[in-house]
Amino acid sequence: MKAANAEDALAQIRAGLNPALVITDYHMPGMHGVQLIQELRKLTQTRFTPMLVLTTESQQEKRDEARKAGATGWLVKPVQADKLLQVVKQVAPSLQAIAA
């Protein structure tokens, strides 16, 4: 699934979408990625879903904020495709066939 922004992603999930993994940027129009993670952690279907922040930000303070919100991991752009796939395989083993 792809969403135009955090609000769109949240609406799709509230409408019944049950993602195996969420990858969000930190900076987005409206709600930022950490706020999205906070909201998704409140929902039954995404309480334990792996959630990655993929962003240009590298500040420890922002990483700590994301971890506190429930982020599973943090990747700084640019990320090589093989590195991203490696992380996906680690945090969402059910997606191994897709990431292979």
C-alpha positions as CSV (number, residue, x, y, z in Angstrom):
1,M,0.0,0.0,0.0
2,K,1.1,3.5,-0.7
3,A,-0.3,6.6,1.0
4,A,-0.2,10.3,0.0
5,N,0.6,11.3,3.6
6,A,0.3,10.1,7.2
7,E,-3.4,11.0,7.5
8,D,-4.1,8.9,4.4
9,A,-2.2,5.9,5.7
10,L,-4.0,6.2,9.1
11,A,-7.3,6.3,7.3
12,Q,-6.6,3.3,5.2
13,I,-5.5,1.3,8.2
14,R,-8.5,2.4,10.2
15,A,-10.7,1.3,7.2
16,G,-9.3,-2.3,7.6
17,L,-5.9,-2.5,5.9
18,N,-3.6,-4.7,7.9
19,P,0.0,-4.1,6.8
20,A,2.8,-6.5,7.6
21,L,5.3,-3.6,7.7
22,V,5.1,0.2,7.8
23,I,7.8,2.3,6.4
24,T,7.4,6.1,6.9
25,D,9.5,9.2,6.4
26,Y,10.0,11.5,9.3
27,H,9.1,14.6,7.4
28,M,5.7,14.7,5.7
29,P,3.0,17.3,5.2
30,G,0.7,17.5,8.2
31,M,1.4,14.7,10.6
32,H,5.0,13.6,10.6
33,G,6.2,9.9,10.7
34,V,6.7,9.6,14.4
35,Q,3.2,10.9,15.1
36,L,1.9,8.4,12.6
37,I,3.7,5.6,14.5
38,Q,2.2,6.9,17.8
39,E,-1.3,6.7,16.3
40,L,-0.7,3.3,14.7
41,R,0.5,1.8,18.0
42,K,-2.9,2.7,19.5
43,L,-4.7,0.5,16.9
44,T,-5.2,-3.2,17.6
45,Q,-4.2,-4.4,14.1
46,T,-0.9,-2.4,14.1
47,R,0.1,-2.6,17.8
48,F,2.8,-5.1,17.0
49,T,3.5,-4.3,13.3
50,P,7.1,-3.5,12.5
51,M,7.5,0.2,11.7
52,L,10.6,1.7,10.1
53,V,11.5,5.4,9.8
54,L,13.3,6.0,6.5
55,T,14.6,9.6,6.5
56,T,17.4,12.1,5.9
57,E,17.4,12.9,9.6
58,S,20.3,11.4,11.6
59,Q,20.0,13.3,15.0
60,Q,19.9,11.0,18.0
61,E,17.2,13.1,19.6
62,K,14.8,12.3,16.7
63,R,15.8,8.6,16.7
64,D,15.0,8.5,20.5
65,E,11.7,10.2,19.8
66,A,10.9,7.5,17.2
67,R,11.9,4.7,19.4
68,K,9.8,6.0,22.3
69,A,6.8,6.2,19.9
70,G,7.3,2.6,19.0
71,A,9.5,2.6,15.9
72,T,11.2,-0.7,15.2
73,G,14.1,0.8,13.3
74,W,15.6,3.9,11.7
75,L,17.3,4.2,8.4
76,V,19.1,7.2,7.0
77,K,18.7,8.1,3.3
78,P,20.1,7.2,1.0
79,V,19.8,3.5,1.7
80,Q,21.1,0.9,-0.6
81,A,18.3,-1.5,-1.8
82,D,20.2,-4.5,-0.4
83,K,20.5,-2.9,3.0
84,L,16.8,-2.0,3.0
85,L,15.9,-5.6,2.1
86,Q,18.2,-6.9,4.8
87,V,16.4,-4.8,7.4
88,V,13.0,-5.8,6.1
89,K,13.9,-9.5,6.4
90,Q,15.0,-8.9,10.0
91,V,12.0,-7.0,11.2
92,A,9.3,-8.7,9.1
93,P,10.2,-12.3,8.4
94,S,6.7,-12.9,6.9
95,L,7.8,-10.8,4.0
96,Q,10.9,-12.9,3.2
97,A,9.4,-14.2,-0.1
98,I,8.7,-10.7,-1.3
99,A,12.1,-9.4,-0.2
100,A,14.0,-12.3,-1.8
